[in-house]
Amino acid sequence: MDPQAQQLSLVGNVTARIDLPVGYSNLAVEFDGGDVSGLFNVNGGFAEGTLAVGSAGPHTLHASVDTPGGSQHDHVDFATLGRSPSPRTANS
């Protein structure tokens, strides 16, 4: 699952990728407790989406699917940092 555990990213768009098991159904994805399943497109054996991360700090991405053998769940905790101001130049 991407982002990777304990990954640091800048606030803004974060690409997420979820590996899907063979024979899965009912993909459900939550980001910080809210349903974001509609942001993900399935392409072969994975689902990919872009998360609009608006605040710095810790975040959690959770995914679950149903499989012939039962439900499978995975999650990842990662963090974002605020964007630093643009560097000042000698003329600004």
C-alpha positions in Angstrom: 0.0 0.0 0.0 1.2 3.5 -0.8 2.0 5.8 0.8 4.4 3.8 2.8 4.2 3.4 6.6 5.6 6.4 8.4 6.2 8.2 5.0 6.5 12.0 5.2 4.9 14.0 2.4 4.1 17.7 1.9 0.5 18.9 2.4 -1.3 18.7 -0.9 -2.0 15.8 -3.3 -0.7 12.4 -2.2 -1.0 9.5 -4.5 -2.3 6.3 -2.9 -2.0 2.8 -4.4 -3.7 -0.3 -3.0 -2.8 -3.8 -4.1 -5.9 -5.9 -4.6 -6.2 -9.7 -4.0 -7.4 -12.0 -6.8 -11.2 -12.4 -6.6 -11.9 -9.3 -4.5 -15.1 -7.4 -4.3 -16.5 -4.4 -2.5 -13.4 -2.2 -2.2 -13.9 0.4 0.7 -11.3 3.1 1.4 -11.2 5.5 4.2 -8.9 8.4 4.7 -8.8 9.9 8.3 -12.1 8.2 9.0 -14.0 9.5 5.9 -15.0 7.4 2.9 -12.9 8.2 -0.2 -13.7 5.0 -2.1 -15.0 7.0 -5.1 -11.5 8.6 -5.6 -10.0 5.3 -6.5 -9.8 3.7 -10.0 -9.1 0.0 -10.3 -6.5 -1.0 -12.9 -5.7 -4.6 -13.0 -4.4 -5.8 -9.6 -4.4 -2.4 -7.9 -6.5 0.7 -7.1 -5.0 4.1 -7.3 -6.3 7.5 -6.3 -5.2 11.0 -5.3 -5.8 12.2 -1.8 -6.2 16.0 -1.2 -4.4 16.3 2.1 -5.2 19.7 3.5 -3.5 19.7 6.9 -0.1 18.9 8.3 0.1 16.0 10.8 -0.6 12.3 11.1 -3.0 10.6 8.7 -4.4 7.1 8.3 -5.5 5.3 5.1 -7.6 2.2 5.6 -8.7 -0.2 2.9 -10.9 -3.3 3.0 -12.2 -5.8 0.5 -14.2 -9.0 0.5 -12.6 -12.1 -0.9 -13.9 -15.7 -1.3 -11.9 -16.5 1.9 -13.4 -13.6 3.9 -12.7 -9.9 4.5 -9.2 -8.5 4.2 -8.1 -5.2 5.7 -5.0 -3.1 5.5 -4.0 0.4 6.8 -1.0 2.7 6.7 -0.1 5.6 9.0 1.8 8.5 7.4 2.4 12.2 8.0 2.4 15.4 6.1 4.4 18.6 6.7 3.2 22.1 5.9 4.7 23.7 2.8 7.5 26.1 3.6 7.4 29.6 2.2 9.1 30.3 -1.0 12.7 31.3 -0.5 13.3 35.0 -0.6 15.5 36.5 -3.2 17.8 39.5 -2.9 15.2 41.6 -4.8 12.1 40.6 -2.7 
